[in-house]
Amino acid sequence: MEERDFFEERPEQRKHMMTCPYCREQNEYEVSWLVRRKRAQLPRGADERDRARFAKAQSYMVRRDDMMGCKNIRCRKRFEVAGIQSVAFL
């Protein structure tokens, strides 16, 4: 059984305050995440090894965006999202 059989996936948008490294202007940006929530029950056809992995599994989020475009009209440069973790447990 694969790990993604233990989770329900869905995309989600969350707002984060970030500063553009070029113009130094701080704005609120929407970062897209893939939220993986642990299912309530173990799927059918699981053996003992799968039960042990399911017991240890936790819900978590994976960041999908690596680059953001500056919202300042005079700047508009793309910068890397560096201040936010790429994986976060719920």
Backbone torsions as a table, in degrees:
resi	resn	phi	psi	omega
1	MET	NA	139.2	-178.9
2	GLU	-88.0	161.0	-178.3
3	GLU	-63.2	-37.6	-176.8
4	ARG	-69.4	-11.8	173.4
5	ASP	-70.7	-19.6	-179.1
6	PHE	-85.4	-12.1	-171.6
7	PHE	-125.0	155.7	169.4
8	GLU	-105.7	125.8	-177.7
9	GLU	-104.3	143.4	171.5
10	ARG	-159.8	144.2	178.7
11	PRO	-76.9	151.3	-178.6
12	GLU	-150.0	148.0	177.6
13	GLN	-108.2	132.3	176.1
14	ARG	-130.1	145.6	-178.0
15	LYS	-93.1	136.9	178.4
16	HIS	-137.4	143.7	175.2
17	MET	-85.6	123.9	178.8
18	MET	-135.1	156.0	179.4
19	THR	-113.4	130.3	176.8
20	CYS	-69.5	127.6	-179.1
21	PRO	-72.0	-14.0	-178.0
22	TYR	-89.8	-52.3	-177.1
23	CYS	-100.7	-6.7	178.1
24	ARG	63.7	22.4	178.6
25	GLU	-92.6	133.4	-179.0
26	GLN	-96.2	131.8	179.8
27	ASN	-142.8	168.9	176.7
28	GLU	-97.4	124.8	-177.7
29	TYR	-119.1	145.4	175.6
30	GLU	-92.6	118.6	179.8
31	VAL	-105.5	133.9	-179.5
32	SER	-90.1	137.3	-179.2
33	TRP	-125.4	153.3	170.6
34	LEU	-106.6	111.4	-175.8
35	VAL	-94.4	124.4	177.7
36	ARG	-114.7	107.7	179.9
37	ARG	-101.3	137.3	-179.0
38	LYS	-66.7	135.4	179.2
39	ARG	-67.9	157.9	-179.0
40	ALA	-70.9	-35.0	-178.6
41	GLN	-129.1	155.4	175.6
42	LEU	-70.9	134.5	178.5
43	PRO	-62.8	157.2	-179.4
44	ARG	-65.9	155.2	177.0
45	GLY	81.9	20.8	-179.0
46	ALA	-91.2	142.5	176.4
47	ASP	-100.9	-171.5	-176.1
48	GLU	-63.4	-38.4	179.8
49	ARG	-65.2	-40.0	177.4
50	ASP	-67.1	-36.9	177.6
51	ARG	-62.8	-40.0	179.2
52	ALA	-66.9	-41.7	177.9
53	ARG	-65.6	-38.2	179.5
54	PHE	-66.5	-37.6	179.6
55	ALA	-64.6	-33.2	-178.7
56	LYS	-85.8	-15.0	-175.2
57	ALA	-66.6	144.1	177.9
58	GLN	-128.7	153.4	174.5
59	SER	-71.9	142.2	-179.3
60	TYR	-153.6	169.2	179.0
61	MET	-124.1	143.7	176.4
62	VAL	-119.8	127.9	179.7
63	ARG	-74.1	131.4	-178.9
64	ARG	-96.4	-28.6	-177.7
65	ASP	-90.3	131.5	174.5
66	ASP	-108.6	-24.3	-177.8
67	MET	-125.5	145.6	176.1
68	MET	-128.2	151.3	175.1
69	GLY	-99.1	133.1	-179.5
70	CYS	-62.0	140.1	-179.6
71	LYS	-86.1	-10.2	177.8
72	ASN	-69.5	125.5	-176.0
73	ILE	-61.9	-35.1	-178.8
74	ARG	-77.8	-18.9	-176.6
75	CYS	-99.8	-69.5	178.4
76	ARG	56.3	18.9	179.4
77	LYS	-81.6	153.1	177.3
78	ARG	-89.1	138.8	178.5
79	PHE	-134.8	157.9	-177.5
80	GLU	-81.9	140.6	177.3
81	VAL	-81.0	103.5	-173.5
82	ALA	-111.2	-25.7	-173.5
83	GLY	-87.5	1.4	-176.7
84	ILE	-118.9	135.0	179.8
85	GLN	-61.1	152.1	179.0
86	SER	-85.9	-24.7	177.0
87	VAL	-132.3	132.2	179.8
88	ALA	-135.8	130.7	177.3
89	PHE	-80.9	144.6	-179.9
90	LEU	-92.8	NA	NA
